[in-house]
Amino acid sequence: MEMTLSLARKLIEIGKEKATQDFGRPICIAICDASGELLTFDRMEGAPVRSIQISQQKAYTAIRMGIPTDIFLSRLKEDGLEISYYCDSKLTALPGGHPLKNKSGKIIGCVGISGLAASEDHTITEYIAGLIAEESL
């Protein structure tokens, strides 16, 4: 499985549906390609304006670091590191960003969600990542 615009748009709809069904609140959701560049984005009606940039930075961070942003946050805390040490102002350690790996383990893109509690954002990105890993779309 490879990331395409069609797949990215499908992931956007899956994320919005899950946010609505599970949490009843709107989100911003960004899907980036394997280099971390924005492929598609959507902001649900009523999602916070601040979540536009946050969702995109969560996706970017997940792909650049190669790990979910909640794990990145844990590493920063465990190692006593400041995020600024990475010399990339687009990085964020807020949970809700996840690399997307296909069944063979190759990173094909990433997803970032903002608008809910960080743990809720993470739950949705983890769900989407699981669908990609299982190739069950």
N, C-alpha and C positions, 0 to 999 in steps of 0.2 A: 504494500500500500504506500502510495506517495501522496503528499499534500497537493491538492489542486484547489482552485477557487471554488469549484462546486462542493468539494468536501468541506472546505472552510466555512462556506455558507450554511451547510447542513449542521456543522458543529455549533455555529452561532444559534441556530434555531433550537437545537437540543439543549444548549445552556440556558436560553431564555425560558424554555418550557420547564426545565427542572427548577429554576429559580422561582417561577410562578407557582408550580405545584407544591414544592417542598417548603418554601419560605414566604410565599405570598407578597414578595417585594421585587421591585425592578433592579436590574443590573446593567452595567456596561460590560461588554465582552469583546475582547480582541483576539484575533487569530493571526499569528505571524508565521512566516516560512522558516525554513531551517537555518537561515542566517539571522533571524530575529527582526526582519523587516515586516512591517504591517501588511497583511494580505487583505483582511476585511475586519470591520468593526461595526458594532451596533450599540446604541444607547436606548434602552427601553424608556418609554414615557415615564417621567417622574424619577429616574435615576439621578443621583447627585452629579452636578457638573464636575466636581473634583474627581469623580470616578472615571471620567474620560481618560485623563492622562495616567491615573494610577493603574487602570486595567492594562494599558499599553505597556507601561513600565514593568508590570508584573510579568507579562509575557516575554518581554525583552530579557529580563533578568533570568528567567527560567531557561531560556535557550543559551544565553551567554555563559551561565554557570553550569548548565547541563543537569540541573537538579531542581526539584520544586522549591519555591521560595520559602516555604516553611522550614525546610532543611537548611537553606542558606541562612535564615535567621538564627537557627539553633547553632550553626557553626560559628557565626559571628559572636554569639554570646559565649559559647564554650571556649573559644580561642581569645576572647577579649579584644576582638578586632573592630575597628570602625569601618563602616561601609565605604567611606571616602578613601581608604587605603587602596581600593581597587581602581582609583583614578577614572571612574566612569560615572558621570552625573546622572545617567539614565537607570542605574541600578536601584532596586528597592528590595527590602527584606520583608515586606508585608506578605503574609500568606495569601495565596490565591493566584499564583502563577505556576504553570506546570509544563515541562517539556512533553511532547507527544512522540512516543516511540512506537513504531510498527511492530508486528509480530516477531520480526527478526531482531528487534532491539535497536534499529536505526532511528535516530531522531529525525522526524520529518517536519516538525514545526513546533508550535507552542501555543498555549492558551493563557490568557490573563482575564480575571474577573474582579470587578470592584462594585461596591454598592451595598453589600450586606456586611454582616460581621465577618472579620477575617476568616474565622473557622468555617463559616458558611460559604464564603467565596472558595475556600480551599476544597470543601466537600464537592462542589460542582466541578472544579477543574480536575479533581481526582477521578470523578465519574467519567468525564470526557476522555481523560487519558486512558482509563480502563477500556473504554469502547474501542479506542484506536489500537491498543495493545492486543485486544482479542480479535480485532478486525471484524467486529460484529455490527457493522453499519450497513 
